[in-house]
């Protein structure tokens, strides 16, 4: 076993070179939902079509930014193997991914000759086609970010899967014990328990609850509203899970607004309300704000504070005139739809449903458009009082903005920061 922790790899994607079909997506982080193997494969296959000489077999690894993620691509004779990571490059990663590529082509790719075309998920006909390789990926890279507070539970037991290595603690995986409890009660080394549970998850036999961090921001999906409709199957499901949660949901839905953190939500309600978030996350009725969307949240909050300070330094009427004139010229409907300007008032929609279906690269393109709008608002205010306005804005941001975000989330803020600095000279 070569279990590695915190290498920031969220998933391994295998793509057939001659067709661009995704053969296998093995996630390494159960909290990641927004990696679409078909979209990623199509994106890389299109690049390969225009830069075929770069995608030569046995060439050195390539790196491509895709939103806030980094694709490290290794090219084999038959496949492309892509390590999708959320952080910087690690020198430890490439040799391991190279080993995975060689092993897949030597021992697993031949299976395609006997099972025909793949449907894009890495499974067709025989549902366990690549199950053995999934376990190999987990063994090499480990499940990323597993907390001892996560609670695993068995979804199903597949008789074709050898669970002998996990039988020593399998009875403790009951949906009640956390990973930490299982380690303590089993007396087995933490690394062995984590690896065993990771392997079960990779095979689709285990799911996790209690995975939300206090700093996570919750957004809704279209599936949420089915849980608010009394005669739906979804409403019956949540009623069966907890009648108390059925009554709580319509009261708290206003806090699923795209800017309230889990900690902020629980501050307004008791810790028992966490069970509602946990249930809705498992059912995909809510999602955790992705890194790309969190950067847009940052810009929305910057715009909100910039307008509030403009109202105080100039006047509310002048700030509204500037904002309305900029919105009328803006050519991005996704942005215009989220800024409502009426007589004497304005409101920013912090929801993200208008971004449904967009890939991370497209979301980052929108982030650039939001930054451009923010700069235009600040630079369009009258020169008179401009220096005083920027001083007031900087003071506000220092007091209650920057400590909410990490340095990586503030990437792209540099240009806007330079504009503010230039106004203070």
C-alpha positions in Angstrom: 0.0 0.0 0.0 1.3 3.5 -0.9 -1.3 5.7 0.6 -0.7 9.4 0.0 -2.6 12.2 1.7 -3.3 15.8 0.6 -1.8 15.7 -2.9 -4.8 17.7 -4.1 -5.8 15.3 -6.8 -9.6 15.2 -7.1 -9.9 12.6 -9.8 -8.2 10.5 -12.4 -9.8 10.5 -15.8 -8.8 8.0 -18.6 -9.7 8.9 -22.2 -9.4 6.8 -25.3 -7.0 8.6 -27.6 -8.5 7.7 -31.0 -12.1 8.4 -30.1 -12.0 10.9 -27.2 -14.3 8.7 -25.2 -14.0 8.8 -21.4 -13.2 5.3 -20.3 -13.0 5.8 -16.5 -13.5 8.6 -14.0 -12.2 7.7 -10.6 -12.9 10.4 -8.1 -10.6 10.7 -5.1 -12.7 13.2 -3.2 -16.4 12.3 -2.4 -17.2 16.0 -2.0 -16.5 16.8 -5.7 -19.6 16.6 -7.8 -18.9 19.0 -10.7 -16.4 17.0 -12.8 -18.2 15.8 -16.0 -16.1 13.2 -17.8 -17.8 13.8 -21.1 -17.2 17.6 -21.0 -13.6 17.2 -19.9 -12.9 14.6 -22.5 -14.5 16.7 -25.2 -12.5 19.7 -24.1 -9.2 17.8 -24.3 -10.0 15.9 -27.5 -10.7 19.3 -29.2 -7.3 20.6 -28.1 -5.7 17.4 -29.3 -7.3 17.9 -32.8 -5.6 21.3 -33.1 -2.3 20.4 -31.4 -1.8 16.8 -32.4 2.0 17.1 -32.3 1.8 18.0 -28.6 -0.2 14.9 -27.8 2.4 12.4 -29.0 2.6 9.0 -27.2 5.2 8.9 -24.4 5.7 12.6 -24.5 6.3 14.5 -21.2 3.3 15.4 -19.2 1.2 18.5 -20.2 -0.5 20.9 -17.9 -3.7 22.8 -18.8 -5.7 25.2 -16.6 -9.4 24.4 -16.5 -11.1 26.9 -14.3 -9.4 26.7 -10.9 -8.3 23.2 -11.6 -5.1 21.9 -13.2 -5.1 19.1 -15.6 -1.9 17.1 -15.7 -2.0 14.9 -18.9 0.1 11.9 -19.6 -0.1 10.4 -23.1 0.1 6.7 -23.7 -0.2 4.6 -26.9 -3.9 4.1 -26.5 -5.1 6.4 -23.8 -4.7 9.8 -22.2 -4.5 9.7 -18.4 -5.5 13.0 -16.7 -4.8 13.9 -13.1 -7.3 16.6 -12.1 -6.0 18.6 -9.2 -7.1 21.6 -7.2 -3.7 22.8 -6.1 -0.2 23.3 -7.4 1.9 20.6 -9.0 3.5 18.1 -6.8 6.7 16.3 -8.0 5.4 13.1 -6.4 2.3 12.9 -8.5 3.7 12.4 -12.1 5.7 9.2 -11.5 2.6 7.6 -9.8 0.3 8.6 -12.6 2.8 7.3 -15.1 2.7 3.9 -13.3 -1.1 3.9 -13.4 -1.0 4.7 -17.2 1.4 1.8 -17.9 -0.6 -0.6 -15.8 -3.9 0.3 -17.4 -2.6 -0.1 -20.9 -0.8 -3.3 -20.1 -3.4 -5.0 -18.0 -6.8 -3.4 -18.4 -7.1 -1.8 -21.8 -7.3 -5.2 -23.4 -10.7 -5.7 -21.6 -12.3 -3.2 -24.1 -11.8 -5.8 -26.9 -14.2 -8.1 -25.1 -16.7 -5.6 -23.9 -17.2 -3.3 -26.9 -17.7 0.4 -26.7 -17.8 2.2 -23.3 -20.6 4.5 -22.4 -18.4 7.2 -20.9 -18.6 6.1 -17.3 -16.1 3.2 -17.6 -18.9 0.7 -17.1 -21.0 -1.2 -19.5 -22.4 -4.7 -19.5 -20.2 -6.1 -16.8 -20.5 -3.3 -14.2 -17.2 -4.4 -12.6 -15.2 -3.9 -15.8 -12.6 -1.6 -14.2 -13.3 -2.2 -10.5 -9.9 -3.8 -10.0 -8.2 -0.7 -11.4 -10.3 1.6 -9.3 -8.9 -0.1 -6.3 -5.4 0.3 -7.7 -5.9 4.1 -8.1 -7.1 4.3 -4.5 -4.1 2.3 -3.4 -1.6 4.6 -5.2 -3.2 7.9 -4.4 -5.6 7.5 -1.5 -8.9 9.1 -0.9 -8.3 12.9 -0.6 -9.3 14.9 2.4 -11.0 12.2 4.4 -11.8 13.5 7.9 -12.0 11.3 10.9 -15.5 12.9 11.4 -16.9 11.5 8.2 -19.4 8.7 8.7 -19.3 5.8 6.2 -22.2 3.5 5.6 -22.6 0.4 3.4 -24.8 0.9 0.3 -24.7 -2.7 -0.9 -22.5 -5.8 -0.6 -21.5 -7.2 -4.0 -20.7 -10.9 -3.7 -18.2 -10.7 -6.5 -16.0 -8.3 -4.6 -13.4 -9.7 -2.2 -13.9 -7.9 1.1 -11.6 -10.2 3.1 -9.2 -7.3 3.7 -12.0 -5.2 5.2 -13.8 -7.8 7.2 -11.9 -6.9 10.4 -13.9 -3.7 10.7 -16.7 -4.1 8.2 -19.4 -4.5 10.9 -18.4 -1.1 12.3 -19.3 0.6 9.0 -22.9 1.1 10.0 -23.8 4.7 9.2 -23.4 5.7 12.8 -19.7 5.3 13.6 -17.3 8.0 12.3 -14.0 7.0 10.7 -12.3 8.0 14.0 -14.7 5.7 16.0 -14.0 2.8 13.7 -10.2 3.3 14.1 -10.7 3.4 17.9 -13.1 0.5 18.3 -11.4 -1.8 15.8 -7.9 -1.3 17.2 -6.6 -1.3 13.6 -4.1 1.3 12.4 -5.7 4.5 11.1 -3.9 4.2 7.7 -5.3 0.7 7.2 -8.8 1.7 8.1 -8.7 4.7 5.8 -7.4 2.7 3.0 -10.0 0.0 3.5 -12.9 2.5 3.6 -11.4 4.3 0.6 -11.3 1.0 -1.3 -15.0 0.3 -0.5 -16.0 3.8 -1.6 -14.1 3.4 -4.9 -16.0 0.2 -5.6 -19.3 2.0 -5.0 -20.1 0.0 -1.8 -19.9 2.9 0.7 -21.2 6.4 0.9 -20.3 9.1 3.4 -22.3 11.5 5.6 -21.2 14.3 7.9 -18.8 15.6 5.2 -19.7 19.3 5.3 -17.0 21.7 6.6 -18.1 24.8 8.6 -16.6 27.1 5.9 -18.5 25.5 3.0 -21.0 27.7 1.2 -24.3 26.0 0.2 -26.1 26.6 -3.1 -29.3 25.0 -4.3 -29.9 22.7 -7.2 -33.2 22.4 -9.1 -33.8 19.1 -7.2 -34.3 21.0 -3.9 -37.8 22.2 -4.7 -39.1 18.7 -5.1 -38.5 18.3 -1.4 -40.9 21.2 -0.7 -43.8 19.8 -2.8 -46.0 17.8 -0.5 -47.0 15.0 -2.9 -43.6 14.1 -4.4 -41.5 11.1 -3.8 -38.7 13.4 -2.5 -41.0 14.8 0.2 -41.9 11.3 1.3 -38.2 10.4 1.4 -37.3 13.3 3.7 -40.4 12.7 5.8 -39.4 9.1 6.3 -35.9 10.3 7.2 -37.1 12.8 9.8 -40.5 14.5 10.1 -38.8 17.4 12.0 -36.6 18.1 8.9 -39.7 18.4 6.7 -41.0 21.2 8.9 -37.6 22.8 9.1 -36.8 23.0 5.4 -39.3 25.7 4.3 -38.1 27.9 7.2 -34.4 27.7 6.4 -34.4 27.7 2.6 -33.8 31.4 2.6 -30.3 30.8 3.9 -29.4 28.6 0.9 -28.6 31.9 -0.8 -25.2 31.3 -2.2 -23.3 33.3 0.4 -24.2 31.8 3.8 -21.6 29.3 5.2 -22.5 26.2 7.0 -21.2 27.9 10.2 -23.4 30.9 9.6 -26.4 28.6 9.0 -25.8 26.7 12.2 -25.4 29.9 14.1 -28.9 30.8 13.3 -30.2 27.3 14.0 -29.2 24.6 16.4 -26.5 22.0 15.5 -29.2 19.5 14.9 -30.0 21.4 11.7 -26.8 20.0 10.3 -28.7 16.7 9.6 -30.9 18.6 7.1 -27.8 19.9 5.2 -26.2 16.4 5.3 -29.4 14.8 3.9 -29.9 17.3 1.1 -26.2 17.1 0.1 -26.4 13.3 -0.2 -29.5 13.7 -2.3 -27.8 16.3 -4.5 -30.5 18.9 -3.7 -27.8 21.2 -2.5 -24.2 21.6 -3.5 -21.0 23.0 -2.1 -19.9 26.1 -3.9 -17.1 25.2 -6.3 -13.8 27.1 -6.3 -14.7 28.8 -9.5 -18.1 29.9 -8.2 -16.6 31.0 -4.9 -14.5 33.5 -6.8 -17.6 34.9 -8.3 -19.1 35.1 -4.9 -16.1 37.2 -3.9 -16.6 39.6 -6.7 -20.4 39.9 -6.0 -19.5 40.8 -2.4 -16.9 43.3 -3.6 -19.5 44.9 -5.9 -22.0 45.1 -3.0 -19.5 46.8 -0.7 -18.3 49.1 -3.5 -21.9 50.3 -4.1 -22.6 50.7 -0.4 -19.5 52.9 0.0 -20.5 54.9 -3.1 -23.9 55.5 -1.6 -22.2 56.9 1.6 -19.5 58.9 -0.1 -21.5 60.3 -3.0 -25.2 59.6 -2.9 -27.5 56.6 -3.4 -29.0 58.3 -6.4 -25.7 58.8 -8.1 -24.5 55.3 -7.4 -27.7 53.9 -8.9 -27.3 56.1 -12.0 -23.7 54.8 -12.5 -24.7 51.1 -12.0 -27.8 51.4 -14.3 -25.8 52.9 -17.1 -23.1 50.1 -16.8 -25.7 47.3 -16.7 -27.5 48.6 -19.8 -24.3 48.3 -21.8 -23.3 44.9 -20.4 -23.5 42.0 -22.9 -23.4 39.1 -20.5 -27.0 38.0 -19.7 -25.8 35.8 -16.9 -24.5 38.9 -15.1 -27.3 41.3 -15.9 -29.9 38.8 -14.6 -28.2 38.8 -11.2 -28.2 42.6 -10.7 -31.6 44.1 -10.2 -31.8 47.9 -10.4 -35.2 49.4 -9.7 -36.4 52.9 -8.8 -34.4 53.9 -5.7 -32.9 50.5 -5.0 -30.6 47.8 -6.2 -30.1 44.1 -5.3 -27.5 41.5 -6.2 -28.7 37.9 -6.5 -26.1 35.6 -4.8 -27.7 32.4 -6.2 -25.9 30.4 -8.9 -28.7 28.6 -10.8 -28.1 30.7 -13.9 -24.7 28.9 -14.0 -26.2 25.4 -14.2 -24.6 23.4 -17.0 -21.6 25.7 -17.4 -18.2 24.0 -17.1 -15.5 25.5 -14.8 -13.7 27.1 -17.7 -16.9 29.0 -18.7 -17.5 30.0 -15.1 -14.0 31.5 -14.9 -14.7 33.4 -18.1 -17.7 34.9 -16.3 -15.5 35.7 -13.3 -13.4 37.9 -15.6 -16.5 39.6 -16.8 -17.6 40.3 -13.2 -14.2 41.8 -12.4 -14.4 44.0 -15.5 -17.9 45.2 -14.4 -16.5 45.9 -10.9 -13.6 48.0 -12.2 -16.0 49.9 -14.5 -18.3 50.8 -11.5 -15.3 52.2 -9.5 -13.7 54.1 -12.4 -17.0 55.5 -13.6 -17.7 57.4 -10.3 -17.0 61.2 -10.5 -13.4 62.3 -10.0 -14.6 64.6 -7.3 -14.4 62.7 -4.0 -12.9 59.7 -5.8 -9.8 59.6 -3.5 -12.1 59.8 -0.5 -14.3 57.0 -1.9 -11.3 54.7 -2.4 -10.0 55.4 1.0 -13.3 54.5 2.6 -13.6 51.4 0.4 -10.2 50.2 1.4 -11.0 50.7 5.1 -14.2 48.7 4.7 -12.4 45.8 2.9 -9.7 45.7 5.5 -12.1 45.4 8.3 -14.5 42.7 7.1 -13.6 41.2 3.7 -10.2 39.9 3.2 -10.2 37.5 6.2 -13.1 35.6 4.6 -11.1 34.3 1.7 -7.9 32.4 1.2 -5.0 33.8 -1.0 -5.9 31.4 -3.8 -9.4 32.7 -3.9 -8.1 36.2 -4.2 -6.3 35.3 -7.5 -7.4 37.8 -10.2 -8.0 40.5 -7.6 -4.6 42.1 -8.3 -5.7 44.2 -11.2 -8.6 45.6 -9.3 -6.3 46.2 -6.3 -3.9 48.2 -8.6 -6.8 50.4 -9.7 -7.5 51.3 -6.1 -3.9 51.9 -5.3 -3.5 54.2 -8.4 -6.4 56.3 -7.1 -4.6 56.9 -3.8 -1.4 58.2 -5.3 
